[in-house]
Structure formats: C-alpha cells, structure tokens
Amino acid sequence: MDIVGFLKSQFICHLLICYIFIASGLIINFIQLFTLILWPINKQLFRRINCRLAYCISSQMVMLLEWWSGTDCTLYTDPESYHKYGKENAIVILNHNFEIDFLCGWNFCERFGVLGSSKVLAKKELSYMPIIGWMWYFLEIVFCKRKWEEDRKTVMQKLLNLRDYPENFWFLIHCEGTRFTEQKHQISMQVAEAKGLPKLKYHLLPRTKGFAVTVQCLRNVVSAVYDSTLNFRNNENPTLLGVLNGKKYHADLYVRQVIHILIPFWLTEVRIPLEEVPEDEQECSNWLHKLYQEKDAFQEEYYRTGTYPAVPIVPPRRPWTLLNWLFWALLLLYPLFKLLINMINSGSSLTLASFAFVIVMASVGVRWMIGVTEINKGSTYGNNDNKQKQK
C-alpha cells in the first residue's frame, strides 16, 4: 500500500473528515435557521440562499467520492441529449441496489451543476437527522411516512410548492421504495405473481402511486424523465466505509434518451420527454411497470457484457467540491488544533479525559451515520409492506 493509501485508511484522518463535516454542517444548519425570516419577505431569495448553503454540506460527501476515493464515474447516454443535462428540470428514476447509490446520484447532480437544488422523495424519519435531514427541510424536500393514505395530500402539496422554484432542479426518486435485498426481492416477486405482473430479476416492483403523483404535480414544470441505472464494474460492492477508507470504485451509469432507449453511466439515465408519460394514474402505473421490465433487460445485458449499449462519456469533475471542503477544513482545523495544544499544556487529567470522551462519542456518532447507509441496516419497509399486500 502506498503512503497516500495508508493515510486514507487511518482512523485519525476519518475522524478529522467527519469533524469538518459535522461542525460545518451544524454551522450551516444554524445559518439556515436564520434564513426563515426571508420566507415571508422574499421566498425566492430564501430558496436561492438555501441552495448554496445546502451545496456546502452535500458537496463534502461528493468530495469524498470524487477526490478522496477517486471513484471513476462513466456516463452512458445519448450525446444529443447530453447538452441538456443540468439545463432543465427533470425527474430522475434511480435503482436502489447499493449502499452509496445516493452518493452516486449526488455526484451525477454535481457534474451538471444541480447538486444544491436537487430534490428527493424521502422517508419522514430522515427529516429528524441532524445536518442532512435538517438541510433537506430548508430545501423543501418531500418527506413521506410511507403510508399512502396519510401521505397523498401532504406529498401533493409539497410537490405543487415546487412549481415556482427559481433554480433548475432534479427530483430524484427510488420507485422501488427501499433498497434491494434478496429477501425483499423474493417477497416482491410473490406480489408480482399474485397481481399477474411480469417478474423482475434485478429490481423490486416499483411503487407507482408516488411516481404518478410526482408526474401529475410537476407536469409543465419538469421537461423530462431520466431513467437511470447504476452498476459497478467487476462485481464491486461499494460501501460508504470503503469510500472513507479511500477505496476506488468504478461506476457505470446508464441513461435512456427516448422511450425505449437506456443510457449507461455509473447510474443508468434515460431522457424521456415528460409528455410521453401518461397522466392517468393507472396508465402511468402500467407505463412504469413496463419501464422496469426494460430496466431489468438492460441490467441483464450489463451483467452479461460488462457494458451498456450507448456512448460512454466521463463528465468533467468540477473543482468546487474540493474548494468548498478545503475552505471548511482551514476554517475549522486551526481552532481544533489550538484547543488540543492548550489542553495538553494545561496538564489537567480531567480536561484530557473529557477530550478523549468527546473523541469516543464522535467516533460512535460517525459510525452510526455510516450505518444508516448499510444494506443490512436498511429499512424493513419492503418486507413488511409487501407481506401485508399478500394477505
């Protein structure tokens, strides 16, 4: 292992990175709190400011993937559509198979300049998570309880609020509702058999109601749907802990340009004009099921050949994620080191013990945040909900 790789794997480096992320995140959350006074005065200014503040947080995660880990991200897409990415509002359909697929989605947003304004449909529990969850609150992220009878009205209202959003945004949605596991897949395919739907080999059945409402509420605001599928080469199984350790992965994203064409990148993205997506809820549901059957076929092709049937493009890395991280590192590391030196010079056992306790608690907190992304710690949503549908 080279010296750089050795340093990247050391816990002290991880602790410093996480300190910068947590400290800067809480500072930004505090600043966001004060931006609330702008909402009744100038809502659009509030939104623009919070897009920039959110970027300061999320770009630190992307920096880990792009600059620390050095993960290669290749986009497979139609060159004629490539120039439209980042210049239009879009709904991005993502598969949900890997622990870092959310991070790859953010990386995709960053490459085309919409990271700060990107939106997601997220579970309500995440809104209580410090830093990212609180950041999402100020970004007007759509949260749901995963109980459609309770969610429908709230989700529709939040989506309609985005119709006058001043920045170009991508609305990222995992239609499967939960991360793929073999257990969830088995239950999902039992539901497919009960409903007379074609079985999928590499995906769970899509949950169509949330997607249909998203299309309905954002019609005439969003220009296209990007059908995106993420894969990693050589059967790599990427984790956030691996990224933190500086491990390099090789991601391929596929994006489809027209109704029956898909495009590979580390995610799979396809640009589909929104007017081609049916507005009727049942027809939209049928359309989405067909889309996932096509996604399954492309996934089969990728596993067989190791590539996607489209032109590979590597969007250039932008320097802003690294510059943002360096700014916060310079701002926050100096007072930390000064405090540490003062503690050592004081010679107080109580002071040193307190500092050691803070370090231990910080490491536990960091491990907890990483654990949120782990597949084996994932949601039981797919398991329980599908079982109920079978009854």
N, C-alpha and C positions, 0 to 999 in steps of 0.2 A: 504494500500500500504506500502511495507517495505521501509526502508530508502534508499536502493540502487535504487529501482524502482522510488522513489520520486526524487532522484538526477538526474536520467537519463532523467526524463521528464522536467527538468528545462531549461529554455532558455539560461541561462549563460553557462551551460555545452554544449549545442548545438553550442553556439557562439564560445567557445574555440575549439571544434572539427573542426568547419568549418574554423576557423582562421588557425589551424595547416594544414588543407588540402589545403587551398588557398595559404598560404605563402610557404609551402613546394613545392606545385605544380608549382608555378611561379619560384621558385629557380631551380627546376629540368628542367622546360622548358628552362630557361636561359642556363643551362649547356648543354642541348640537342642542343641548337643553336651552341655552340662551337664545338660540335662533327661533324658538317658538314665538317670541314676541313679534317676529316678522310676519307670521302666518296671517293674522287679520289685517295687516297693513299692506303687504306685498307678497302674496302667496308664491308667485313665480320666482321672486328673488330668494325666498326661503328654500325653494326647490333647487335652484342653481347652486346655492351655497352648500346645501347638504349633499349634492352630487360630488362636489370637490372634497368635502370632509369625509364622505364615505370612501372615496378613492384612496385617501390617505391610510385607511385601515385595510381594505381589501387588497390593495396593491402590494402590501407587505407579504401577504400569503402568496401572491403571484410571483413576487421576487424570489421566494424560496424555490418555486418550481423552475423558474426561468434561469436565474443566476446562481443560486446556491446548489441546487440539484443538477442544473444544466440539462434538464429533460428536453429531448428533441420532440417537437410537435409538427407533424406534417398534415397539411390540409389537402384533401382530395375533393375537388369541386370543379364546376364549370367556369373556365376563365372569363366567359362573357358576363357571368353574374358576380364574379369576384370583386369588381369595382363598386358594386352596390352595397357590399357589406360595411356596416357602420354608418351608412348614409341614409338609412331608412329604419323605421320601426318594424320590428319583426317578432313573431312568436317562434321560439327555438325549442323543438322537441328533442329531449335527451334520453338516451338509455341510462339505466341505473344499475350498473354491474360492478363498479369498482369503488374502493374507499376514497379515491381522490377524483372521482368524476366531476364533483362540484368545482374542484380547483382547476381542472382542465377547462371546464365551462367558463370560469372566470378568466383564464388565460386567453381563451378564444375572444372573449369580450375585450380584453386589454389590447390585443393585437389590432383591433379595429376601432379602438377609442370609445367604447361604450361601457367600460367597466364601472365607472362611478354611477351611472344611471340605470344599470341593469336591474331587472325585477325578477322575482321568483314567486311561485306559489308554495308556501312553506307551512309546516305544522306549527300550531299555536305555541307549543312548548318552547320553540326556539326564540320567540319574542322576549322571553324572560332571561335569556343567556346574555351576560354582560358582554360588551364590546360589539360583537357581530349582531346579536339579536337586537340590542338597543339601536345600533346603527341602522338596521333594517326598518325599525319603527319610524325613524325620521325620513327614510327613503320611500315611505308609503308602500312597503311590501305587503302583499296579500297573504294574510295568515288564515289558516282554517283549522277546525277541530277534527276534521276527517269524519264528521257526521253530517251528511249532506243536507238532512232536513234542517239542521241548525245553521249550516254554512252558507246555503244558497243565497239568502238575502244579503248577508254580510259581504260575501265574495263579489257578488254583482255590484254592490255599491262601491267597493274599493276599486274594482276594475273600471267602472264608469268614471271615477275620480281621475283616472289616468288619461282621459280623453283630451285634456288640455295641457298635458305635460310639456314643458318647454324644451326639453332635451330629447334627442334621439335615444330610444331605449330598446333593449331586447328583453322580452318576457320569457324567462327560462322555465320550462315545465317538464317534470318527470311524470309522464302519463301513467306509468306503472304504479305510482303512488308509494312505492317502497323499494328498497334495494333487493336485487335478485339474489336468492339463495336456492339451493336445491329443494329444501323443504317447502318454501313458498311457491316455487315453480310447480311442484307436484300438486299442491292444493289448487293452484290457479288453473292447471290443466284439467283437474277434475271438474272445476266450474265450467270450463270451456266445453267439456263433453256434455255436461248437464244442459247447457244452453244451446248446444248444437253449433258451436263455433269451431273453426279450424284450430288445431292445436299449434302452439308455438314451441320451438325448440330452444331458443336462446333468450326469450323475453317472457315476462308475465303478461297476462291480459291487461290491456290499457284500461284505465278508468276514464270513461268517456264523458261523464257529466261535467267535470271541471273544465275539460278542454272545450266542450261545446259552449259553455257559458263564457269562457275566455274569448272564443272566436266571435260570439254574438256581441259581447260588450265592446270589443276592440275593433270591430269591423269599421272601416273608413278611417281608422287611426293607424292600424298596422297594415303594412304593404304586402307582407309575405310570411309564409311559414318556412322555417329552415328545419328540415328533418335531419337530425344529427345523430350519428352513431360512433361511439368511442371504443377503440380497441388498443391493445398494447402488443407490441411485437414479441416474438419468442416466448409466448406464454408467460410474460411478466405479470406478476401480481402486485401492483404498486400499492404502497401504504403511505400515509402521512408521516409516520415514523421513519420510513425509508427515505422520504424526501428530506426530512430534518437531518438525517444522517448523511445527506449529500449523495444518495444513490441516484444514478442517472437512469431514466426510463426512456422508452421510445414509443410515443403515442401516435396513433393514426386516427384522424377524424374525417368521416365521410359526410358530404353534404349534397343533397339532391337538388337539382335545378328545376326540373319540371315534374309533373305529377308522378311519372313512373321512373324517374332517374334519381339515383342517390350519389352522394359525393363523399370520398373518404378523407378524413383528417384524423387527428387523434380522437376526435369525435366524428360523427357522421353528420354532415349537414346537407340539406337539400333545400333549395329555394323554390317554394311553391306559391304562386300568387294567391292572396287570400280569397279573391273572388271565386277561385276554383274549389274552395272548401264549402260544403253545403251549410246553409244557415239553419235548416230544420234540425232539431236535436237528434231525432232518430237517424236521419240521413247522415248527419255529422258523425254519429256513433259508428255507423256502418263504414264510413269513409276512413275513420281512424283505425278500425279493426283491419281493414284492407291494407292500410299503410304499414301496420305492424307485421302483417304477413309478408309484405315486401321487405321490410327491415330484416326479418328473420332469414329471408333468402339471401340478402346481401351479407349477413353475418355468416351464413354457411359458406358463401364464396370466399370470404376473408379467411376463415379457418382452413379452407382447402388450399388457397393460393398464397395467403400472406399479404394480399394487397387488395385494393379496391379498383373498380372499373372506371377510373376518372384520372384527370391530370393532377399529379402531386405538386403542391405549392407549399413553400415554407414562408408564411408571412413574417416580415422582419420584426425582430424584437425592438421595442421602444425603450429608451433609457430611463423613462420616468419612474418605473417601479424601483429601480436601483437607486436613483437620486433621492426619491422620497424616503427610502429606508436609511440611506446614509445621513440624511438631514436629521431624522429622529434619533439615530444612533449617536451622532455628535452632540445632539441636544441633551440626551438622557444618560449617556455613559459617564460623562465627566462628573456630574454630581454624585453618581453612584460610587465611582472610584474614590472621590474625595471623602464621601461618608465612610467608606470602608477603611481608608487610611486613618481617619480620625478615630474610628472605633479601635483599631489596632493600637494606636498611640495612647489611647486612654487607659489601656491595660485592665479595663473592667471586665471581670468574668461574666457579670450579668449582661453587659452590653453585647459581648461576643456571643453569649448563649442565645440572646434574643435575635441577633442577626442570623445565627445558624438555624433557629426555629423558623424564621421568615423564609430562608432558603429552602428548607424542607417543605414548608407549606406551598411555596411557589412551585416546586417540582411536582408535588401531588396535584396541584391545580393544572399544571401543564399536561400531566399525564391524563387527567380527566378530560381536558379539552380534546386531546388526541383520541381518546377512547370514544368520543361521540361519533367519530368518522368510521370506526371499525365495524366491519360487516357482522362479526359475531356479537356486537353490542347493539345491533341495529334494531329498528322498530319491529314490533310483533304485529303491526297493522295488517300486513298481508296475510299472516297466518290466521288471526282471529276473525277478521272481517270476511275472508273467503269461506271460512268454516261456517259462519252464520248464514251465508248465502246458500250453502248447500242444504241447510236444514229445511 
